Amino acid sequence: MTTSLAELHHRAELLAANLPPLMVAAERVAATVAQGVHGRRRVGQGETFWQFRHYERGDPIQHIDWRRSARSDSVYLRETEWEAAQSVWLWSDASPSMQYQSTKKLPTKVEHADLLTLALASLLVRGGEHIAPLGRGTIPSTGRMALNILAAALNDREHDPKEKSGSLPPFEQVPKHGRVLMISDFLEPLDEINRAVGVFSDRGVDGYILQILDPAERSLPFGGRTRFEGTENEGNALIGRVEGVRDDYKIEMAAQRRGLQAIARTVGWGFDIHTTDQSLEATLLKLYVALTTTTEWTGVN
């Protein structure tokens, strides 16, 4: 269910008044990275008229300017500044698998995902960019209120069973000038991930896929007789000798990684992997540079 902008504003103000620890931690990480980057500020408040452009298949019909279209043989859309500017829609997975941590010394995957989401948002608004939580139907904005709205959206997932159980991002009609960031462990079948990405890329939207994993999910370091419990209705598995399946497991994980890279490369999106034992700052810098430049993205790892 879509949350109204007024509701998000109200919840954002409540969160801002209490300065939740997540926001404080994200601002700290962003401040470290901000010393080495410089954003680009944009003129205007984001809701003023920007330009007319020709209607393209998939554009929202409600954006058609019928008066301007009536004066020519073409159909025109009326764009406001936030639609034409480089706005970023952010999504962080909060499904059960993101709660995994192989040891108490490491954070859960969702902790790092949310920290990166808010820290990146902080960097983007410092540079005058517009941001919005994906799937909320809110107009991208900038400044402190934009951060508070995003924090409220992340907080709301804890009370929304549908959002908490969703392993793939919800669809929203993002303008072709926008960019989308998807952060998840992306352990779903590749065809499902491809469809989720395709609904955005088919509209001409740029994007970036960040896969977050616990280091144990990449190396399967366990030994001997081990019981593995599924977090999303996959069932449980008792393996008598984990060492015997480690090589096959690594092959499957490598195939998933290559599949994600291929999905991103095919549509011209960026791709990277972050593990919860890695520096937040290093990954944050990569994300910020990728989402504020127009150079071709290439996946690493």
Sequence and secondary structure as in RCSB ss.txt:
>XXXX:A:sequence
MTTSLAELHHRAELLAANLPPLMVAAERVAATVAQGVHGRRRVGQGETFWQFRHYERGDPIQHIDWRRSARSDSV
YLRETEWEAAQSVWLWSDASPSMQYQSTKKLPTKVEHADLLTLALASLLVRGGEHIAPLGRGTIPSTGRMALNIL
AAALNDREHDPKEKSGSLPPFEQVPKHGRVLMISDFLEPLDEINRAVGVFSDRGVDGYILQILDPAERSLPFGGR
TRFEGTENEGNALIGRVEGVRDDYKIEMAAQRRGLQAIARTVGWGFDIHTTDQSLEATLLKLYVALTTTTEWTGV
N
>XXXX:A:secstr
    HHHHHHHHHHHHHH  HHHHHHHHHHHHHHTT      SS SSSEEEEEE  TTS GGGB HHHHHTSSS 
EEEEEHHHHS  EEEEE  SGGGG  SSTTS  HHHHHHHHHHHHHHHHHHTT  EEETTS    B SHHHHHHH
HHHHHHGGG HHHHH SS       TT EEEEEE   S HHHHHHHHHHHHTTT EEEEEEEE HHHHH    SS
EEEE SSS  EEEES GGGTHHHHHHHHHHHHHHHHHHHHHHT EEEEEETTS HHHHHHHHHHHHT  S     
 
